[in-house]
Amino acid sequence: MKTKASIKADPSKGDKVVRRRGRLYIINKKDPNRKQRQKGPALKK
């Protein structure tokens, strides 16, 4: 999956890029409000 330009991760602020269930997430343990998500393929039920 390609990363969109709108998703910004700043490692100096503690951001980590994680891929879970086909989606791209940016998580931050130091500042939990700095969460981002890139929409991926829809999950099948």
CHARMM-style PDB file with segment names, atoms N, HN, CA, C and O in Angstrom:
ATOM      1  N   MET     1       0.834  -1.177   0.000  1.00  0.00      PROA
ATOM      2  CA  MET     1       0.000   0.000   0.000  1.00  0.00      PROA
ATOM      3  C   MET     1       0.881   1.243   0.000  1.00  0.00      PROA
ATOM      4  O   MET     1       1.828   1.338   0.781  1.00  0.00      PROA
ATOM      5  N   LYS     2       0.570   2.192  -0.872  1.00  0.00      PROA
ATOM      6  HN  LYS     2      -0.200   2.115  -1.506  1.00  0.00      PROA
ATOM      7  CA  LYS     2       1.333   3.432  -0.918  1.00  0.00      PROA
ATOM      8  C   LYS     2       0.838   4.372   0.168  1.00  0.00      PROA
ATOM      9  O   LYS     2      -0.332   4.341   0.550  1.00  0.00      PROA
ATOM     10  N   THR     3       1.742   5.206   0.660  1.00  0.00      PROA
ATOM     11  HN  THR     3       2.693   5.232   0.350  1.00  0.00      PROA
ATOM     12  CA  THR     3       1.380   6.183   1.679  1.00  0.00      PROA
ATOM     13  C   THR     3       0.957   7.478   1.009  1.00  0.00      PROA
ATOM     14  O   THR     3       1.675   8.008   0.160  1.00  0.00      PROA
ATOM     15  N   LYS     4      -0.202   7.987   1.386  1.00  0.00      PROA
ATOM     16  HN  LYS     4      -0.785   7.557   2.076  1.00  0.00      PROA
ATOM     17  CA  LYS     4      -0.674   9.248   0.835  1.00  0.00      PROA
ATOM     18  C   LYS     4       0.163  10.402   1.372  1.00  0.00      PROA
ATOM     19  O   LYS     4       0.748  10.311   2.451  1.00  0.00      PROA
ATOM     20  N   ALA     5       0.212  11.493   0.602  1.00  0.00      PROA
ATOM     21  HN  ALA     5      -0.263  11.567  -0.275  1.00  0.00      PROA
ATOM     22  CA  ALA     5       0.955  12.669   1.033  1.00  0.00      PROA
ATOM     23  C   ALA     5       0.275  13.344   2.220  1.00  0.00      PROA
ATOM     24  O   ALA     5       0.922  14.075   2.970  1.00  0.00      PROA
ATOM     25  N   SER     6      -1.019  13.107   2.395  1.00  0.00      PROA
ATOM     26  HN  SER     6      -1.544  12.514   1.785  1.00  0.00      PROA
ATOM     27  CA  SER     6      -1.749  13.745   3.493  1.00  0.00      PROA
ATOM     28  C   SER     6      -1.397  13.129   4.849  1.00  0.00      PROA
ATOM     29  O   SER     6      -1.629  13.740   5.892  1.00  0.00      PROA
ATOM     30  N   ILE     7      -0.836  11.915   4.830  1.00  0.00      PROA
ATOM     31  HN  ILE     7      -0.647  11.418   3.983  1.00  0.00      PROA
ATOM     32  CA  ILE     7      -0.456  11.251   6.074  1.00  0.00      PROA
ATOM     33  C   ILE     7       0.975  11.648   6.398  1.00  0.00      PROA
ATOM     34  O   ILE     7       1.901  11.353   5.642  1.00  0.00      PROA
ATOM     35  N   LYS     8       1.143  12.313   7.519  1.00  0.00      PROA
ATOM     36  HN  LYS     8       0.391  12.552   8.133  1.00  0.00      PROA
ATOM     37  CA  LYS     8       2.477  12.772   7.912  1.00  0.00      PROA
ATOM     38  C   LYS     8       2.897  12.069   9.198  1.00  0.00      PROA
ATOM     39  O   LYS     8       2.159  12.056  10.183  1.00  0.00      PROA
ATOM     40  N   ALA     9       4.076  11.493   9.175  1.00  0.00      PROA
ATOM     41  HN  ALA     9       4.676  11.503   8.375  1.00  0.00      PROA
ATOM     42  CA  ALA     9       4.640  10.867  10.370  1.00  0.00      PROA
ATOM     43  C   ALA     9       5.942  11.572  10.698  1.00  0.00      PROA
ATOM     44  O   ALA     9       6.823  11.691   9.846  1.00  0.00      PROA
ATOM     45  N   ASP    10       6.064  12.040  11.934  1.00  0.00      PROA
ATOM     46  HN  ASP    10       5.348  11.943  12.626  1.00  0.00      PROA
ATOM     47  CA  ASP    10       7.267  12.729  12.377  1.00  0.00      PROA
ATOM     48  C   ASP    10       7.927  11.883  13.464  1.00  0.00      PROA
ATOM     49  O   ASP    10       7.508  11.938  14.620  1.00  0.00      PROA
ATOM     50  N   PRO    11       8.959  11.094  13.111  1.00  0.00      PROA
ATOM     51  CA  PRO    11       9.589  10.214  14.102  1.00  0.00      PROA
ATOM     52  C   PRO    11      10.204  10.967  15.282  1.00  0.00      PROA
ATOM     53  O   PRO    11      10.336  10.402  16.368  1.00  0.00      PROA
ATOM     54  N   SER    12      10.578  12.219  15.087  1.00  0.00      PROA
ATOM     55  HN  SER    12      10.471  12.678  14.205  1.00  0.00      PROA
ATOM     56  CA  SER    12      11.169  12.971  16.198  1.00  0.00      PROA
ATOM     57  C   SER    12      10.137  13.269  17.287  1.00  0.00      PROA
ATOM     58  O   SER    12      10.499  13.525  18.435  1.00  0.00      PROA
ATOM     59  N   LYS    13       8.853  13.234  16.925  1.00  0.00      PROA
ATOM     60  HN  LYS    13       8.559  13.026  15.992  1.00  0.00      PROA
ATOM     61  CA  LYS    13       7.793  13.433  17.920  1.00  0.00      PROA
ATOM     62  C   LYS    13       7.248  12.110  18.435  1.00  0.00      PROA
ATOM     63  O   LYS    13       6.323  12.094  19.247  1.00  0.00      PROA
ATOM     64  N   GLY    14       7.810  11.009  17.973  1.00  0.00      PROA
ATOM     65  HN  GLY    14       8.562  11.022  17.313  1.00  0.00      PROA
ATOM     66  CA  GLY    14       7.426   9.700  18.481  1.00  0.00      PROA
ATOM     67  C   GLY    14       6.420   8.956  17.625  1.00  0.00      PROA
ATOM     68  O   GLY    14       5.854   7.959  18.073  1.00  0.00      PROA
ATOM     69  N   ASP    15       6.182   9.416  16.400  1.00  0.00      PROA
ATOM     70  HN  ASP    15       6.642  10.226  16.036  1.00  0.00      PROA
ATOM     71  CA  ASP    15       5.218   8.740  15.534  1.00  0.00      PROA
ATOM     72  C   ASP    15       5.798   7.437  14.988  1.00  0.00      PROA
ATOM     73  O   ASP    15       6.979   7.352  14.651  1.00  0.00      PROA
ATOM     74  N   LYS    16       4.926   6.421  14.913  1.00  0.00      PROA
ATOM     75  HN  LYS    16       3.967   6.490  15.187  1.00  0.00      PROA
ATOM     76  CA  LYS    16       5.314   5.144  14.330  1.00  0.00      PROA
ATOM     77  C   LYS    16       4.285   4.762  13.281  1.00  0.00      PROA
ATOM     78  O   LYS    16       3.081   4.883  13.509  1.00  0.00      PROA
ATOM     79  N   VAL    17       4.763   4.296  12.120  1.00  0.00      PROA
ATOM     80  HN  VAL    17       5.740   4.197  11.934  1.00  0.00      PROA
ATOM     81  CA  VAL    17       3.879   3.848  11.043  1.00  0.00      PROA
ATOM     82  C   VAL    17       3.665   2.352  11.226  1.00  0.00      PROA
ATOM     83  O   VAL    17       4.624   1.583  11.283  1.00  0.00      PROA
ATOM     84  N   VAL    18       2.394   1.940  11.318  1.00  0.00      PROA
ATOM     85  HN  VAL    18       1.614   2.565  11.271  1.00  0.00      PROA
ATOM     86  CA  VAL    18       2.046   0.544  11.565  1.00  0.00      PROA
ATOM     87  C   VAL    18       1.004   0.131  10.536  1.00  0.00      PROA
ATOM     88  O   VAL    18       0.071   0.884  10.256  1.00  0.00      PROA
ATOM     89  N   ARG    19       1.160  -1.060   9.975  1.00  0.00      PROA
ATOM     90  HN  ARG    19       1.918  -1.671  10.203  1.00  0.00      PROA
ATOM     91  CA  ARG    19       0.171  -1.588   9.047  1.00  0.00      PROA
ATOM     92  C   ARG    19      -0.597  -2.693   9.755  1.00  0.00      PROA
ATOM     93  O   ARG    19      -0.024  -3.703  10.163  1.00  0.00      PROA
ATOM     94  N   ARG    20      -1.907  -2.485   9.896  1.00  0.00      PROA
ATOM     95  HN  ARG    20      -2.372  -1.665   9.565  1.00  0.00      PROA
ATOM     96  CA  ARG    20      -2.759  -3.478  10.555  1.00  0.00      PROA
ATOM     97  C   ARG    20      -3.989  -3.706   9.701  1.00  0.00      PROA
ATOM     98  O   ARG    20      -4.658  -2.757   9.294  1.00  0.00      PROA
ATOM     99  N   ARG    21      -4.286  -4.972   9.431  1.00  0.00      PROA
ATOM    100  HN  ARG    21      -3.742  -5.743   9.761  1.00  0.00      PROA
ATOM    101  CA  ARG    21      -5.474  -5.368   8.668  1.00  0.00      PROA
ATOM    102  C   ARG    21      -5.611  -4.604   7.364  1.00  0.00      PROA
ATOM    103  O   ARG    21      -6.713  -4.206   6.985  1.00  0.00      PROA
ATOM    104  N   GLY    22      -4.488  -4.395   6.671  1.00  0.00      PROA
ATOM    105  HN  GLY    22      -3.593  -4.718   6.978  1.00  0.00      PROA
ATOM    106  CA  GLY    22      -4.514  -3.742   5.371  1.00  0.00      PROA
ATOM    107  C   GLY    22      -4.647  -2.236   5.427  1.00  0.00      PROA
ATOM    108  O   GLY    22      -4.745  -1.592   4.382  1.00  0.00      PROA
ATOM    109  N   ARG    23      -4.653  -1.653   6.623  1.00  0.00      PROA
ATOM    110  HN  ARG    23      -4.573  -2.176   7.471  1.00  0.00      PROA
ATOM    111  CA  ARG    23      -4.741  -0.205   6.759  1.00  0.00      PROA
ATOM    112  C   ARG    23      -3.430   0.324   7.309  1.00  0.00      PROA
ATOM    113  O   ARG    23      -2.674  -0.400   7.957  1.00  0.00      PROA
ATOM    114  N   LEU    24      -3.172   1.582   7.045  1.00  0.00      PROA
ATOM    115  HN  LEU    24      -3.786   2.171   6.518  1.00  0.00      PROA
ATOM    116  CA  LEU    24      -1.948   2.216   7.505  1.00  0.00      PROA
ATOM    117  C   LEU    24      -2.306   3.152   8.653  1.00  0.00      PROA
ATOM    118  O   LEU    24      -3.128   4.054   8.493  1.00  0.00      PROA
ATOM    119  N   TYR    25      -1.687   2.935   9.811  1.00  0.00      PROA
ATOM    120  HN  TYR    25      -1.019   2.202   9.941  1.00  0.00      PROA
ATOM    121  CA  TYR    25      -1.953   3.752  10.987  1.00  0.00      PROA
ATOM    122  C   TYR    25      -0.680   4.463  11.408  1.00  0.00      PROA
ATOM    123  O   TYR    25       0.422   3.949  11.215  1.00  0.00      PROA
ATOM    124  N   ILE    26      -0.837   5.648  11.986  1.00  0.00      PROA
ATOM    125  HN  ILE    26      -1.732   6.066  12.143  1.00  0.00      PROA
ATOM    126  CA  ILE    26       0.269   6.326  12.646  1.00  0.00      PROA
ATOM    127  C   ILE    26      -0.129   6.433  14.100  1.00  0.00      PROA
ATOM    128  O   ILE    26      -1.147   7.038  14.436  1.00  0.00      PROA
ATOM    129  N   ILE    27       0.687   5.837  14.969  1.00  0.00      PROA
ATOM    130  HN  ILE    27       1.515   5.345  14.697  1.00  0.00      PROA
ATOM    131  CA  ILE    27       0.396   5.827  16.397  1.00  0.00      PROA
ATOM    132  C   ILE    27       1.526   6.529  17.126  1.00  0.00      PROA
ATOM    133  O   ILE    27       2.658   6.591  16.646  1.00  0.00      PROA
ATOM    134  N   ASN    28       1.195   7.056  18.295  1.00  0.00      PROA
ATOM    135  HN  ASN    28       0.275   7.005  18.685  1.00  0.00      PROA
ATOM    136  CA  ASN    28       2.177   7.773  19.089  1.00  0.00      PROA
ATOM    137  C   ASN    28       1.901   7.488  20.555  1.00  0.00      PROA
ATOM    138  O   ASN    28       0.835   7.832  21.067  1.00  0.00      PROA
ATOM    139  N   LYS    29       2.865   6.855  21.243  1.00  0.00      PROA
ATOM    140  HN  LYS    29       3.731   6.576  20.827  1.00  0.00      PROA
ATOM    141  CA  LYS    29       2.699   6.532  22.657  1.00  0.00      PROA
ATOM    142  C   LYS    29       2.857   7.773  23.532  1.00  0.00      PROA
ATOM    143  O   LYS    29       2.207   7.892  24.570  1.00  0.00      PROA
ATOM    144  N   LYS    30       3.727   8.701  23.109  1.00  0.00      PROA
ATOM    145  HN  LYS    30       4.256   8.605  22.265  1.00  0.00      PROA
ATOM    146  CA  LYS    30       3.982   9.907  23.909  1.00  0.00      PROA
ATOM    147  C   LYS    30       2.816  10.884  23.858  1.00  0.00      PROA
ATOM    148  O   LYS    30       2.458  11.485  24.871  1.00  0.00      PROA
ATOM    149  N   ASP    31       2.221  11.044  22.670  1.00  0.00      PROA
ATOM    150  HN  ASP    31       2.512  10.556  21.847  1.00  0.00      PROA
ATOM    151  CA  ASP    31       1.113  11.975  22.476  1.00  0.00      PROA
ATOM    152  C   ASP    31      -0.015  11.233  21.760  1.00  0.00      PROA
ATOM    153  O   ASP    31      -0.068  11.246  20.530  1.00  0.00      PROA
ATOM    154  N   PRO    32      -0.919  10.586  22.503  1.00  0.00      PROA
ATOM    155  CA  PRO    32      -1.951   9.743  21.881  1.00  0.00      PROA
ATOM    156  C   PRO    32      -2.909  10.491  20.956  1.00  0.00      PROA
ATOM    157  O   PRO    32      -3.629   9.855  20.187  1.00  0.00      PROA
ATOM    158  N   ASN    33      -2.938  11.827  21.009  1.00  0.00      PROA
ATOM    159  HN  ASN    33      -2.353  12.344  21.633  1.00  0.00      PROA
ATOM    160  CA  ASN    33      -3.819  12.573  20.117  1.00  0.00      PROA
ATOM    161  C   ASN    33      -3.280  12.655  18.702  1.00  0.00      PROA
ATOM    162  O   ASN    33      -4.009  13.061  17.797  1.00  0.00      PROA
ATOM    163  N   ARG    34      -2.034  12.285  18.481  1.00  0.00      PROA
ATOM    164  HN  ARG    34      -1.441  11.955  19.216  1.00  0.00      PROA
ATOM    165  CA  ARG    34      -1.427  12.355  17.146  1.00  0.00      PROA
ATOM    166  C   ARG    34      -1.677  11.058  16.375  1.00  0.00      PROA
ATOM    167  O   ARG    34      -0.739  10.458  15.849  1.00  0.00      PROA
ATOM    168  N   LYS    35      -2.935  10.627  16.307  1.00  0.00      PROA
ATOM    169  HN  LYS    35      -3.697  11.114  16.734  1.00  0.00      PROA
ATOM    170  CA  LYS    35      -3.273   9.394  15.594  1.00  0.00      PROA
ATOM    171  C   LYS    35      -3.744   9.737  14.189  1.00  0.00      PROA
ATOM    172  O   LYS    35      -4.444  10.729  13.983  1.00  0.00      PROA
ATOM    173  N   GLN    36      -3.354   8.908  13.222  1.00  0.00      PROA
ATOM    174  HN  GLN    36      -2.786   8.102  13.389  1.00  0.00      PROA
ATOM    175  CA  GLN    36      -3.829   9.077  11.856  1.00  0.00      PROA
ATOM    176  C   GLN    36      -4.108   7.696  11.281  1.00  0.00      PROA
ATOM    177  O   GLN    36      -3.575   6.687  11.741  1.00  0.00      PROA
ATOM    178  N   ARG    37      -4.973   7.683  10.245  1.00  0.00      PROA
ATOM    179  HN  ARG    37      -5.406   8.503   9.871  1.00  0.00      PROA
ATOM    180  CA  ARG    37      -5.302   6.415   9.600  1.00  0.00      PROA
ATOM    181  C   ARG    37      -5.490   6.657   8.134  1.00  0.00      PROA
ATOM    182  O   ARG    37      -6.139   7.621   7.727  1.00  0.00      PROA
ATOM    183  N   GLN    38      -4.918   5.776   7.331  1.00  0.00      PROA
ATOM    184  HN  GLN    38      -4.391   4.993   7.661  1.00  0.00      PROA
ATOM    185  CA  GLN    38      -5.163   5.804   5.899  1.00  0.00      PROA
ATOM    186  C   GLN    38      -6.096   4.657   5.565  1.00  0.00      PROA
ATOM    187  O   GLN    38      -5.840   3.505   5.913  1.00  0.00      PROA
ATOM    188  N   LYS    39      -7.170   4.987   4.892  1.00  0.00      PROA
ATOM    189  HN  LYS    39      -7.379   5.923   4.608  1.00  0.00      PROA
ATOM    190  CA  LYS    39      -8.171   3.982   4.580  1.00  0.00      PROA
ATOM    191  C   LYS    39      -7.599   2.939   3.631  1.00  0.00      PROA
ATOM    192  O   LYS    39      -6.934   3.271   2.650  1.00  0.00      PROA
ATOM    193  N   GLY    40      -7.866   1.686   3.934  1.00  0.00      PROA
ATOM    194  HN  GLY    40      -8.407   1.416   4.731  1.00  0.00      PROA
ATOM    195  CA  GLY    40      -7.400   0.594   3.102  1.00  0.00      PROA
ATOM    196  C   GLY    40      -8.575  -0.144   2.491  1.00  0.00      PROA
ATOM    197  O   GLY    40      -9.678   0.397   2.425  1.00  0.00      PROA
ATOM    198  N   PRO    41      -8.356  -1.365   2.045  1.00  0.00      PROA
ATOM    199  CA  PRO    41      -9.457  -2.141   1.474  1.00  0.00      PROA
ATOM    200  C   PRO    41     -10.515  -2.469   2.536  1.00  0.00      PROA
ATOM    201  O   PRO    41     -10.191  -2.675   3.706  1.00  0.00      PROA
ATOM    202  N   ALA    42     -11.761  -2.514   2.118  1.00  0.00      PROA
ATOM    203  HN  ALA    42     -12.025  -2.347   1.168  1.00  0.00      PROA
ATOM    204  CA  ALA    42     -12.856  -2.807   3.048  1.00  0.00      PROA
ATOM    205  C   ALA    42     -12.760  -4.247   3.519  1.00  0.00      PROA
ATOM    206  O   ALA    42     -12.396  -5.144   2.758  1.00  0.00      PROA
ATOM    207  N   LEU    43     -13.094  -4.454   4.791  1.00  0.00      PROA
ATOM    208  HN  LEU    43     -13.389  -3.725   5.409  1.00  0.00      PROA
ATOM    209  CA  LEU    43     -13.071  -5.805   5.346  1.00  0.00      PROA
ATOM    210  C   LEU    43     -14.311  -6.566   4.908  1.00  0.00      PROA
ATOM    211  O   LEU    43     -15.409  -6.010   4.878  1.00  0.00      PROA
ATOM    212  N   LYS    44     -14.137  -7.837   4.568  1.00  0.00      PROA
ATOM    213  HN  LYS    44     -13.245  -8.289   4.592  1.00  0.00      PROA
ATOM    214  CA  LYS    44     -15.260  -8.680   4.168  1.00  0.00      PROA
ATOM    215  C   LYS    44     -15.880  -9.302   5.412  1.00  0.00      PROA
ATOM    216  O   LYS    44     -15.177  -9.699   6.342  1.00  0.00      PROA
ATOM    217  N   LYS    45     -17.204  -9.380   5.413  1.00  0.00      PROA
ATOM    218  HN  LYS    45     -17.775  -9.058   4.658  1.00  0.00      PROA
ATOM    219  CA  LYS    45     -17.885  -9.962   6.576  1.00  0.00      PROA
ATOM    220  C   LYS    45     -18.183 -11.416   6.351  1.00  0.00      PROA
ATOM    221  OT1 LYS    45     -18.753 -12.072   7.223  1.00  0.00      PROA
TER     222      LYS     45
END
